[in-house]
Structure formats: structure tokens, C-alpha cells
Amino acid sequence: MKTQHRICDSDLSSLLERVAGGDEIAFKKIYLEYSPGLFRFIMPHVEQSKEDADGIVQDLFVKIWIKRESLGRIVSFKSYLYRMAKNELINQHLRKKKLREIMELKQLSETQTTDNVGLEGMIFNDYLKAAQQMINNLSPQRRRIYEMRTHDLMSIDEISKKLNISTSAVKKQLYEAINYLKKHVKDSFRLLLVLVILLF
């Protein structure tokens, strides 16, 4: 990957606004600016596999393009980008761990079939729907803060600045949201809840 000239903060803000509006040229400039550093950050976590690191970088920028309309809400694009990379690495680790567990279960019983994996997927989808319903039941402000933290990957400070409220108020709302979910999600859904609130 070629190294590009640094983009100053004012230029970055302008580029992000253009990307949010669907400007592919601006998106390419941001990609060329940030992809080399992101690639180097990811490499040690994928056993120095250039192919895997490059694949993650591509996937992250695809997600950024898909969610480009929300770029205006991001306080620090670089922090946002590297949090996305960190969580993608965590997700890959969890997926690999889950796959190993499935393979071990198959080895324990010769009668195990792929139908079991399909059933696990159906159960997981039910868990996800139940957890999302609980999130939808949160008050508008509490739900917004919760989703800014978990979906937009914003830090406590970023949420505080965006909503113009104190960090202690943000933390209190997050605590109340998590407490609500813990109380209302049934015991059979607690594994999913751990995944949903992993960022906290």
C-alpha cells in the first residue's frame, strides 16, 4: 500500500461531508490516507497474514461506505475507524472460537449433523430478536445513548459532547440501560446479552 500525504483536520471534515453525500472520490482519498496504518495495526493480530489483514481493511471500508450517512455524527474518524477494527478482530476471534466448539461437539458424537448447526443459528436469531425488543423498550434518550455506544462505537466523551450532557449523565444512562436489559431478558438469553454489551 502506498503512503499518501497527511490530511489535515479541516480537509478531513470536508471529505467526510462529501463521503456522507456519496462522493466516491472523497471516499477514495480517505481510504488511501487511513488504510496503510489500519493494515499495519491489524497485521499482528492475524498472524502476519497480509491476505487476512487486507480483507479486514476492505470489509471495514465497505461498512463505512454503507453507513456513510452517519459520518457527520462521528467526532474522531480515526478513533472510530480503529474501534471498528478492534471489534472486528474480537468478532473474528469469537467466530473462530464458536467454530472450534462446534467441531469439538461433532467429534463427540458420530450422529451429529449439520442440522444441529442450523438449529443453533435459529436459536441465536431468536435470542437476537428478544434482545433487540428489550432495547426498543428503552426510553428514547437512553436507547440513543446505548446505540451510540454499541452501534456507532462512540466513546463516553464523544457521546457527552454530541448530546451536550455530562459524562456522568452518559454513564448513568448506560448503566440504567444495561441494568434494564439484565432484569428483563430471560435467563435463556443471557449469553446473547453478554455479546450485546461486550463493548462496555
C-alpha positions in Angstrom: 0.0 0.0 0.0 1.3 3.4 -0.9 1.8 6.1 1.7 -0.2 9.3 1.0 0.2 12.9 2.2 -1.5 13.5 5.5 -5.0 15.0 5.5 -5.4 17.9 7.9 -8.4 18.1 10.2 -10.2 20.8 8.2 -9.8 18.8 5.0 -10.9 15.6 6.7 -14.1 17.2 7.9 -14.8 18.4 4.3 -14.0 15.0 2.9 -16.3 13.2 5.4 -19.1 15.5 4.5 -18.6 14.7 0.8 -18.4 11.0 1.6 -21.7 11.3 3.5 -23.2 12.7 0.4 -22.0 9.8 -1.7 -18.8 11.3 -3.2 -16.6 8.3 -4.3 -13.5 10.4 -5.0 -13.5 11.8 -1.4 -14.1 8.2 -0.1 -11.0 7.0 -2.1 -8.9 9.8 -0.6 -9.8 8.8 2.9 -9.2 5.2 2.1 -5.7 5.9 0.7 -5.0 8.0 3.8 -6.0 5.6 6.5 -5.8 2.1 5.0 -2.0 1.7 5.4 -2.0 2.5 9.1 -5.0 0.3 9.6 -3.4 -2.5 7.7 -0.3 -2.3 10.0 -2.5 -2.3 13.1 -4.3 -5.4 12.1 -1.3 -7.5 10.8 0.0 -8.7 14.2 -3.5 -9.8 15.2 -3.9 -12.1 12.1 -0.6 -13.9 12.4 1.0 -11.6 9.9 -1.3 -12.7 7.1 -1.3 -10.0 4.5 -4.3 -11.5 2.8 -6.4 -11.6 6.1 -5.3 -8.1 7.1 -6.2 -6.7 3.7 -9.5 -8.5 3.7 -10.4 -6.9 7.0 -9.4 -3.4 5.8 -11.6 -3.8 2.7 -14.5 -5.0 4.8 -14.2 -2.1 7.2 -14.2 0.5 4.5 -17.2 -1.2 2.8 -19.1 -0.9 6.1 -18.1 2.8 6.3 -19.4 3.4 2.8 -22.6 1.6 3.6 -23.1 3.7 6.8 -21.7 6.9 5.2 -24.7 9.0 6.0 -23.9 8.7 9.7 -20.3 10.1 9.3 -21.5 13.5 10.4 -22.1 12.2 13.9 -18.5 11.0 14.3 -16.3 13.2 16.5 -13.0 11.5 15.7 -12.9 9.5 12.5 -9.6 7.8 13.3 -10.7 6.6 16.7 -14.0 5.4 15.1 -12.0 3.5 12.5 -9.7 1.8 14.9 -12.5 0.9 17.2 -14.2 -0.8 14.3 -11.0 -2.7 13.5 -10.6 -3.8 17.2 -14.2 -5.0 17.3 -13.9 -6.8 14.0 -10.9 -8.7 15.4 -12.8 -9.6 18.5 -15.8 -10.8 16.4 -13.4 -12.9 14.3 -12.0 -14.4 17.4 -15.4 -15.2 18.8 -16.5 -16.8 15.4 -13.4 -18.9 15.4 -13.9 -20.0 19.0 -17.6 -20.9 18.2 -16.5 -22.9 15.1 -14.0 -24.8 17.2 -16.7 -25.6 19.8 -19.0 -26.9 17.0 -16.2 -29.1 15.6 -15.5 -30.5 19.1 -19.2 -31.3 19.5 -19.2 -33.1 16.2 -16.2 -35.2 17.2 -18.0 -36.3 20.4 -20.9 -37.8 18.5 -21.0 -39.5 15.2 -24.7 -38.8 14.9 -24.1 -35.0 14.9 -25.2 -33.4 11.6 -25.2 -30.0 10.0 -28.8 -29.7 11.1 -27.6 -29.0 14.6 -25.7 -26.0 13.3 -28.8 -24.8 11.6 -30.8 -25.2 14.7 -28.2 -23.2 16.7 -28.4 -20.5 14.1 -32.2 -20.3 14.5 -32.0 -20.2 18.3 -29.4 -17.4 18.1 -31.7 -15.4 15.8 -34.5 -15.8 18.4 -32.1 -14.6 21.1 -31.2 -11.6 18.9 -34.8 -10.7 18.3 -35.6 -10.9 22.0 -32.6 -8.7 23.0 -33.5 -6.1 20.3 -37.1 -5.9 21.6 -35.8 -5.1 25.0 -33.5 -2.4 23.6 -36.6 -0.9 21.7 -38.3 -0.7 25.1 -35.7 1.7 26.4 -36.6 5.4 26.7 -35.7 7.4 23.6 -32.7 9.2 25.2 -31.4 6.0 26.9 -31.8 4.0 23.7 -30.0 6.7 21.7 -27.0 6.7 24.1 -26.9 2.9 24.2 -26.9 2.7 20.4 -24.3 5.4 20.0 -22.1 3.4 22.3 -22.7 -0.1 20.8 -23.7 0.6 17.2 -21.7 3.8 16.4 -18.8 2.7 18.6 -18.6 6.2 20.2 -16.7 6.7 23.4 -18.3 8.2 26.6 -16.6 11.5 25.9 -17.8 11.6 22.3 -21.4 10.9 23.4 -21.2 13.5 26.0 -20.0 16.2 23.5 -22.5 15.1 20.9 -25.5 15.3 23.2 -24.1 18.2 25.2 -24.5 16.4 28.5 -22.0 15.4 31.2 -20.0 12.2 31.0 -21.5 11.2 34.4 -25.0 11.5 32.9 -24.0 9.3 29.9 -22.6 6.7 32.2 -25.7 6.7 34.4 -27.9 6.2 31.3 -25.7 3.4 30.1 -25.8 1.8 33.5 -29.6 2.0 33.6 -29.9 0.6 30.1 -27.7 -2.4 30.9 -29.5 -2.9 34.2 -32.8 -2.9 32.5 -31.7 -5.5 29.9 -30.2 -7.7 32.6 -33.5 -7.7 34.5 -35.8 -8.3 31.6 -34.0 -10.6 29.3 -34.8 -14.2 30.3 -32.1 -16.5 31.7 -32.0 -18.4 28.5 -31.0 -15.3 26.6 -28.1 -14.2 28.9 -25.4 -15.5 26.6 -26.6 -13.2 23.9 -26.8 -10.3 26.3 -23.1 -10.7 27.2 -22.3 -10.3 23.5 -24.6 -7.3 23.0 -23.0 -5.4 25.9 -19.4 -6.6 25.2 -18.2 -3.1 24.4 -18.9 -1.9 27.9 
